[in-house]
Structures are given as C-alpha cells and as structure tokens.
C-alpha cells in the first residue's frame, strides 16, 4: 500500500483514547492481560499506567501522544507488515510510530512471548 498525506493526517488526529479500548479488547479476547498491554506500551513509549490514564482522560491525539513519548531505542527493530503497510518502509515518522504500537499489540494478541515482543537483545 502507498502512504498518502490524507492517511498520515488521519492517523495523527486519531485520539489514543479512542484506540486504547480496541487494543485492550483485542488482547483480552486472546487471553492476554491489561497489565501485559501496559507493559508493551510502556516499553515503546516510556508511559507508565498512570501517565497512560492521564493521556486517555485528556483525549490526546496520536501526534501529541508520541510528541510526549520517549521512544525505546530498540523500536527500530519492530519490522513486518501491519494494516497493509511494511513498517520499516513507512516514511512518515508519526505514522511509523503508530504502526510500531499496532504491531506490538498484534504480537501480544497472537501469543508471542514477551521477551520477543520487547525486542530483548
């Protein structure tokens, strides 16, 4: 799939609060926990559970969410296809970060071991 400016703008304007319940439902449906989801999000962004709840309450969009995040130095190791896009080929930095998060949640839901999800070296 090709990235478009409209797609990147739509991703930036999405609120984390609107997507978080979908992430949670996806992982819980597959037998994973809220705590595991938070562990994955914290690894990628540096946000602990309290900070996540504050961001949800503030209804921040993904642009603000990732501006405030401290991306893990191994985030670049997240590769593969998610939502029809090869993550390592996404040119828009924000869209790539959102797809990193999508990929980690997907791996968690698929039962991948936590040490693999968190790109332990």
C-alpha positions in Angstrom: 0.0 0.0 0.0 1.1 3.5 -0.6 1.1 6.2 2.1 -1.0 9.3 1.4 -0.9 12.6 3.1 -4.6 12.2 4.0 -3.9 8.8 5.6 -1.0 10.3 7.7 -3.2 13.3 8.8 -6.0 10.9 9.8 -3.6 8.8 11.9 -2.2 11.9 13.6 -5.7 13.2 14.5 -6.9 9.9 16.0 -7.2 10.0 19.7 -5.3 7.5 21.8 -8.4 7.2 24.0 -10.5 6.0 21.0 -8.0 3.3 20.1 -6.9 2.1 23.5 -10.2 0.2 24.3 -9.8 -1.6 20.9 -6.2 -2.6 21.8 -7.4 -3.8 25.2 -10.3 -5.8 23.8 -8.1 -7.4 21.2 -5.5 -8.7 23.7 -8.0 -9.7 26.3 -10.0 -11.7 23.8 -6.9 -13.7 23.1 -6.2 -14.3 26.8 -3.6 -11.6 27.5 -4.0 -9.0 30.2 -4.3 -5.3 30.6 -1.0 -5.4 32.6 0.7 -7.0 29.6 -0.7 -4.4 27.3 0.6 -1.7 29.5 4.0 -3.3 29.7 4.2 -3.3 25.9 3.0 0.4 25.7 5.4 1.4 28.4 8.3 -0.3 26.7 7.7 1.5 23.4 6.7 5.0 24.8 8.0 5.2 28.4 4.5 5.9 29.7 3.5 4.1 32.9 -0.1 3.2 33.7 -0.8 6.5 35.5 0.5 8.5 32.6 -1.5 6.4 30.1 -4.7 7.1 32.1 -3.9 10.8 32.1 -3.4 10.8 28.3 -6.7 8.9 27.9 -8.5 11.3 30.1 -7.1 14.3 28.2 -8.1 12.6 24.9 -4.8 13.4 23.3 -4.3 12.6 19.6 -1.5 10.3 18.4 0.5 13.3 17.4 0.6 14.7 21.0 0.9 11.2 22.4 4.1 10.5 20.5 5.5 14.0 21.0 5.3 13.3 24.7 6.7 9.8 24.4 10.3 8.7 24.8 10.6 6.0 22.1 12.6 2.9 23.1 16.0 2.8 21.4 15.2 -0.7 20.0 11.9 0.4 18.4 13.6 0.4 15.0 13.8 -3.4 15.4 10.0 -3.6 15.0 9.5 -4.8 11.4 6.9 -6.5 9.3 3.6 -5.8 7.9 0.7 -4.2 9.8 -2.5 -2.8 8.3 -1.1 -3.5 4.8 2.0 -1.4 5.4 5.6 -2.6 5.8 6.6 -0.8 8.9 10.2 -0.3 8.0 9.2 1.4 4.7 6.8 4.0 6.2 8.3 7.4 5.5 6.1 9.5 7.9 7.7 9.2 11.4 4.4 9.6 13.3 2.6 7.0 11.2 5.5 4.7 11.7 5.4 5.1 15.5 1.6 4.4 15.5 2.3 1.2 13.4 5.0 0.2 15.8 2.4 0.3 18.6 -0.2 -1.6 16.4 2.4 -4.3 15.6 3.3 -4.8 19.3 -0.3 -5.1 20.3 -0.9 -7.5 17.4 2.1 -9.7 18.5 0.8 -9.7 22.1 -2.7 -10.8 20.9 -1.1 -13.5 18.8 0.6 -15.0 21.9 4.1 -14.1 21.1 6.5 -14.3 24.1 7.0 -11.0 25.9 10.8 -11.1 25.5 10.4 -11.3 21.7 7.8 -8.5 21.7 10.0 -6.3 23.7 12.9 -6.9 21.3 15.3 -8.1 24.1 18.8 -8.3 22.8 
